[in-house]
Amino acid sequence: MNYKLSSSKKAEKDIEKAIEWYADINKVLAIRFYNDLIKTKKQIQQNPKAFQIRYSEIRIAFLYKFPFGLHFRIIEDKVFHIVLILAKRLSRALL
């Protein structure tokens, strides 16, 4: 069963910023980031429960090749993408 995935405005803004940052370095790198993001989103849509709950019913799916985590919540048959966080920031926040 594929879940419907929707993103918050904050998450969309986070994604735009990350793509712009990688594009400033190298356009090919930005494309690779975007493709990795899409791959991760597809995996979430196919099986969101495969990702463990980390805090307050929030699950995190880490991108495969880039140091970002997609934070999301499952509500019935929908997945709500809340925020995209750089993994280094996440580790500092947990300390």
C-alpha positions as CSV (number, residue, x, y, z in Angstrom):
1,M,0.0,0.0,0.0
2,N,1.4,3.4,-0.9
3,Y,0.8,6.2,1.6
4,K,0.0,9.7,0.5
5,L,2.9,12.0,1.4
6,S,2.4,15.7,2.0
7,S,5.0,18.3,3.2
8,S,4.7,21.2,5.5
9,K,5.7,24.7,4.2
10,K,8.7,24.5,6.5
11,A,9.8,21.2,5.0
12,E,9.4,22.6,1.4
13,K,11.5,25.7,2.4
14,D,14.2,23.4,4.0
15,I,14.4,21.4,0.8
16,E,14.6,24.5,-1.4
17,K,17.5,25.9,0.8
18,A,19.4,22.6,0.7
19,I,19.0,22.3,-3.1
20,E,20.2,26.0,-3.5
21,W,23.2,25.4,-1.2
22,Y,24.3,22.3,-3.2
23,A,23.6,24.1,-6.5
24,D,26.0,26.9,-5.4
25,I,28.7,24.3,-5.0
26,N,27.9,22.3,-8.1
27,K,24.7,21.8,-10.1
28,V,25.3,18.1,-10.5
29,L,25.6,17.8,-6.8
30,A,22.2,19.5,-6.4
31,I,20.7,17.0,-8.9
32,R,22.2,14.1,-6.9
33,F,20.7,15.5,-3.7
34,Y,17.3,15.9,-5.3
35,N,17.4,12.4,-6.6
36,D,18.4,11.0,-3.2
37,L,15.6,13.0,-1.6
38,I,13.0,11.5,-4.1
39,K,14.3,8.0,-3.5
40,T,13.9,8.4,0.3
41,K,10.4,9.9,-0.1
42,K,9.4,6.9,-2.3
43,Q,10.6,4.5,0.4
44,I,8.6,6.4,3.0
45,Q,5.5,6.2,0.8
46,Q,5.9,2.5,0.3
47,N,6.6,1.5,3.9
48,P,6.7,4.4,6.4
49,K,6.4,2.0,9.4
50,A,9.9,0.6,8.5
51,F,11.3,3.7,10.1
52,Q,11.4,3.7,13.9
53,I,9.7,6.3,16.1
54,R,12.4,8.6,17.4
55,Y,10.3,11.1,19.5
56,S,6.6,12.1,20.0
57,E,5.4,9.8,17.2
58,I,7.9,11.3,14.8
59,R,9.9,9.0,12.6
60,I,13.1,9.9,10.8
61,A,14.2,8.6,7.4
62,F,17.8,9.5,6.6
63,L,18.8,10.2,3.0
64,Y,21.1,7.5,1.6
65,K,24.1,9.7,0.4
66,F,23.5,13.1,2.1
67,P,23.5,14.0,5.8
68,F,19.9,14.9,6.1
69,G,16.9,13.3,7.9
70,L,13.3,13.6,6.8
71,H,11.1,13.9,9.9
72,F,7.6,12.7,9.4
73,R,4.5,11.5,11.2
74,I,1.9,8.9,10.0
75,I,-1.7,9.9,10.4
76,E,-4.0,7.1,9.2
77,D,-3.1,6.4,5.6
78,K,-1.2,9.6,5.1
79,V,2.4,10.6,5.8
80,F,3.0,14.2,6.8
81,H,6.6,15.4,6.2
82,I,7.3,17.9,8.9
83,V,10.9,19.0,8.4
84,L,14.3,18.2,6.8
85,I,17.2,18.5,9.2
86,L,20.9,18.3,8.6
87,A,22.0,15.3,10.6
88,K,24.8,17.2,12.3
89,R,22.3,19.7,13.7
90,L,20.2,16.8,15.0
91,S,23.0,15.3,16.9
92,R,23.9,18.6,18.5
93,A,20.2,19.1,19.5
94,L,20.1,15.8,21.2
95,L,23.3,16.5,23.4
